[in-house]
Amino acid sequence: MIARLQGRLLEKSPPLIVIDCNGVGYEVEVPMSTFYNLPELGQPVQILTHMVVREDAQLLYGFGSEQEKKYLQAIAEGKRYWCQVCAVYSQWRQCQ
């Protein structure tokens, strides 16, 4: 599992970001609450992550704080479709 990424922010286009970690670019989906707190492109960034491995994909979801990550994990516990939960959470955060 990938628990955390630290590197330089290469791209950001809601809800996806790309973090360069020693030459490897990781695409990470983040909620808007995390997205709004990201630094400018090219700046150092650290994101907590939750990795989902499916038959057809390996997905990384990123969070700006441990509280945010635990909250989403609690919602998704026991559910099979983590990406749908993340999308709902992201939309919910936009409305707040």
C-alpha positions as CSV (number, residue, x, y, z in Angstrom):
1,M,0.0,0.0,0.0
2,I,1.0,3.6,-0.6
3,A,0.3,5.5,2.6
4,R,1.9,8.9,1.8
5,L,3.4,10.8,-1.1
6,Q,5.9,13.6,-0.8
7,G,7.3,15.4,-3.8
8,R,6.7,18.3,-6.2
9,L,3.2,19.2,-7.5
10,L,3.3,18.8,-11.3
11,E,-0.3,19.2,-12.3
12,K,-3.6,20.0,-10.7
13,S,-7.0,19.8,-12.5
14,P,-9.9,19.1,-10.1
15,P,-10.2,16.5,-8.8
16,L,-6.9,15.1,-10.0
17,I,-3.3,16.1,-9.1
18,V,0.1,14.7,-10.2
19,I,2.9,14.5,-7.7
20,D,6.5,13.9,-8.9
21,C,8.3,11.6,-6.5
22,N,11.9,11.2,-7.6
23,G,11.0,11.1,-11.3
24,V,7.8,9.0,-10.9
25,G,4.5,10.9,-11.4
26,Y,1.6,9.7,-9.3
27,E,-1.9,10.6,-10.3
28,V,-4.0,11.2,-7.2
29,E,-7.7,12.0,-6.8
30,V,-8.3,14.5,-4.0
31,P,-11.4,16.0,-2.4
32,M,-11.9,19.7,-3.1
33,S,-11.1,20.5,0.5
34,T,-7.6,19.2,-0.1
35,F,-7.4,20.6,-3.6
36,Y,-8.0,24.2,-2.4
37,N,-5.1,23.9,0.1
38,L,-2.5,22.7,-2.4
39,P,0.6,24.8,-3.0
40,E,1.4,26.3,-6.4
41,L,2.7,24.1,-9.2
42,G,6.4,23.1,-8.8
43,Q,6.2,23.5,-5.0
44,P,6.8,20.7,-2.5
45,V,3.7,18.8,-1.4
46,Q,2.9,15.9,1.0
47,I,-0.4,14.0,0.7
48,L,-1.7,11.1,2.8
49,T,-3.1,8.4,0.5
50,H,-5.5,5.5,0.3
51,M,-4.8,3.0,-2.4
52,V,-7.5,0.9,-4.0
53,V,-6.6,-2.1,-6.1
54,R,-9.3,-3.4,-8.4
55,E,-9.4,-5.9,-11.2
56,D,-9.2,-3.1,-13.8
57,A,-7.4,-0.3,-12.0
58,Q,-5.0,0.8,-9.2
59,L,-6.3,4.1,-7.8
60,L,-4.8,6.6,-5.3
61,Y,-7.0,8.9,-3.3
62,G,-5.2,11.7,-1.4
63,F,-6.0,13.7,1.7
64,G,-4.5,16.8,3.3
65,S,-5.0,15.6,6.8
66,E,-5.3,12.4,8.8
67,Q,-8.8,13.5,10.0
68,E,-10.0,13.8,6.4
69,K,-8.6,10.4,5.5
70,K,-10.1,8.7,8.6
71,Y,-13.5,10.3,7.9
72,L,-13.7,9.0,4.4
73,Q,-12.4,5.6,5.4
74,A,-15.1,5.4,8.0
75,I,-17.8,6.2,5.4
76,A,-16.4,3.7,2.9
77,E,-15.8,0.9,5.5
78,G,-17.6,-2.2,4.3
79,K,-18.4,-0.7,0.9
80,R,-17.1,-2.1,-2.4
81,Y,-17.1,1.1,-4.4
82,W,-14.6,3.5,-2.8
83,C,-14.3,5.8,-5.8
84,Q,-18.1,6.5,-5.7
85,V,-17.8,7.5,-2.1
86,C,-14.9,9.8,-2.9
87,A,-16.9,11.5,-5.6
88,V,-19.9,12.1,-3.3
89,Y,-17.6,13.4,-0.6
90,S,-15.9,15.7,-3.1
91,Q,-19.2,17.1,-4.2
92,W,-20.4,17.5,-0.6
93,R,-17.3,19.5,0.3
94,Q,-17.9,21.9,-2.7
95,C,-21.3,22.7,-1.2
96,Q,-20.0,23.6,2.2
